[in-house]
């Protein structure tokens, strides 16, 4: 992964951790959740990057996936947490290390119901960064 992808992930994690409703509502954020992790929690990935360079500088297009997992009786809490993720990421700063975040948009949100009781809220974001 590029330095831009690392800078973007760090900024996303910081924004999510600093957002009060998520800090209070999630039991954790993981690349790979540990066995037996209490619900609700958030997991990252898969993420992809592509070149978006131009004549005068380096750029990257990013696709980020965040998944929220919950064992609630319905999807109300899961959907509320998804809304808070969107709110937290809307407040991301433009400067993220040696890169500038020029756009970040939710491209898709999806709630997957599991008859065994653990539902997944998938959020896919598109972002573009440029080196500064």
VEXLOGU-823249 format. One line per field, with one value per residue (C-alpha): residue number from 1; residue in three letters; z, x, y. Coordinates in Angstrom, 2 decimals, decimal comma. Layout:
VEXLOGU-823249
i: [NUM_...]
aa: [ALA_...]
up: [Z_...]
east: [X_...]
north: [Y_...]
This chain:
VEXLOGU-823249
i: [1_2_3_4_5_6_7_8_9_10_11_12_13_14_15_16_17_18_19_20_21_22_23_24_25_26_27_28_29_30_31_32_33_34_35_36_37_38_39_40_41_42_43_44_45_46_47_48_49_50_51_52_53_54_55_56_57_58_59_60_61_62_63_64_65_66_67_68_69_70_71_72_73_74_75_76_77_78_79_80_81_82_83_84_85_86_87_88_89_90_91_92_93_94_95_96_97_98_99_100_101_102_103_104_105_106_107_108_109_110_111_112_113_114_115_116_117_118_119_120_121_122_123_124_125_126_127_128_129_130_131_132]
aa: [UNK_UNK_UNK_UNK_UNK_UNK_UNK_UNK_UNK_UNK_UNK_UNK_UNK_UNK_UNK_UNK_UNK_UNK_UNK_UNK_UNK_UNK_UNK_UNK_UNK_UNK_UNK_UNK_UNK_UNK_UNK_UNK_UNK_UNK_UNK_UNK_UNK_UNK_UNK_UNK_UNK_UNK_UNK_UNK_UNK_UNK_UNK_UNK_UNK_UNK_UNK_UNK_UNK_UNK_UNK_UNK_UNK_UNK_UNK_UNK_UNK_UNK_UNK_UNK_UNK_UNK_UNK_UNK_UNK_UNK_UNK_UNK_UNK_UNK_UNK_UNK_UNK_UNK_UNK_UNK_UNK_UNK_UNK_UNK_UNK_UNK_UNK_UNK_UNK_UNK_UNK_UNK_UNK_UNK_UNK_UNK_UNK_UNK_UNK_UNK_UNK_UNK_UNK_UNK_UNK_UNK_UNK_UNK_UNK_UNK_UNK_UNK_UNK_UNK_UNK_UNK_UNK_UNK_UNK_UNK_UNK_UNK_UNK_UNK_UNK_UNK_UNK_UNK_UNK_UNK_UNK_UNK]
up: [0,00_-0,58_1,99_1,06_2,03_5,39_6,05_5,13_7,38_10,31_9,77_9,54_12,73_14,60_13,44_14,47_17,89_18,59_17,65_20,97_19,89_18,30_21,20_23,52_21,19_19,88_21,77_19,41_15,92_14,27_11,09_12,30_15,31_18,07_18,77_21,17_20,70_22,21_19,84_18,32_16,78_13,57_11,17_8,30_4,78_2,16_0,92_-2,57_-4,09_-7,65_-9,24_-9,69_-10,45_-12,75_-14,59_-11,54_-8,67_-7,16_-6,35_-5,25_-5,54_-2,50_-1,85_1,82_3,34_6,95_8,44_11,61_13,35_15,81_17,49_18,41_18,08_15,00_12,83_14,61_16,60_13,61_11,32_13,97_14,24_10,46_10,50_13,17_11,08_8,21_10,55_11,95_8,53_7,25_9,78_8,49_8,02_4,57_5,65_6,56_7,00_3,72_1,76_1,19_1,31_-1,49_-1,41_0,67_-0,15_0,92_-2,26_-0,76_2,49_2,94_5,88_5,73_8,04_9,38_10,55_13,19_14,84_13,85_11,34_9,25_8,12_5,18_4,24_1,16_0,79_-2,13_-1,45_-3,40_-1,99_-3,42_-2,12_-0,73]
east: [0,00_1,07_1,96_-1,30_-3,29_-1,52_-2,11_-5,79_-6,28_-4,65_-6,90_-10,02_-9,14_-8,46_-11,75_-13,73_-12,04_-12,60_-16,29_-18,14_-21,16_-18,87_-16,42_-19,37_-21,21_-18,50_-16,53_-13,59_-12,16_-10,14_-8,48_-9,31_-11,64_-10,43_-12,50_-15,35_-15,32_-18,41_-20,80_-21,10_-17,69_-16,16_-13,76_-11,72_-11,19_-10,76_-9,27_-7,95_-5,95_-5,31_-3,10_-4,68_-1,52_-1,48_1,23_2,47_1,90_1,12_-2,44_-4,40_-8,00_-9,02_-11,89_-12,41_-14,74_-15,88_-18,11_-20,13_-21,19_-24,08_-26,15_-29,09_-32,69_-33,15_-31,03_-31,91_-28,66_-26,59_-28,10_-27,60_-23,92_-23,59_-24,96_-22,41_-19,55_-20,67_-20,85_-17,38_-15,79_-17,50_-15,36_-12,01_-9,41_-8,02_-4,40_-3,51_0,23_2,10_-1,15_-4,24_-7,68_-9,61_-12,78_-14,42_-17,88_-20,05_-20,59_-22,68_-24,22_-25,72_-27,26_-26,96_-29,30_-28,09_-30,71_-28,22_-28,34_-25,22_-25,98_-23,40_-23,55_-21,19_-20,09_-17,99_-16,27_-14,40_-11,65_-9,00_-5,71_-2,84_0,72_1,65]
north: [0,00_3,55_6,16_7,87_4,75_4,57_8,28_7,95_4,89_6,71_9,73_7,53_5,63_8,89_10,43_7,35_7,11_10,81_10,73_10,46_8,37_5,78_5,75_5,07_2,68_0,33_-2,29_-1,88_-1,36_-4,10_-5,29_-8,80_-9,08_-11,38_-14,50_-13,85_-10,06_-8,42_-6,63_-4,07_-3,57_-2,24_-3,96_-2,54_-3,79_-4,74_-1,47_-0,76_2,09_3,16_5,76_9,18_11,13_14,13_16,08_17,91_15,50_12,14_11,17_8,12_6,95_4,92_2,56_1,86_-0,68_-0,46_-3,15_-2,81_-6,02_-6,26_-8,94_-6,68_-7,84_-5,64_-3,35_-0,08_0,17_-0,99_1,66_4,37_3,40_3,52_7,07_8,02_6,59_8,80_11,83_11,13_10,82_13,97_15,87_14,52_17,25_17,99_17,60_14,01_13,84_14,31_14,07_16,16_14,54_16,24_14,12_11,41_10,08_7,21_5,22_2,43_1,30_-2,14_-3,98_-7,76_-9,69_-13,01_-15,50_-16,71_-13,28_-11,30_-8,56_-6,68_-3,07_-2,57_0,93_1,60_4,96_6,53_9,01_10,89_12,13_14,13_14,35_17,78]
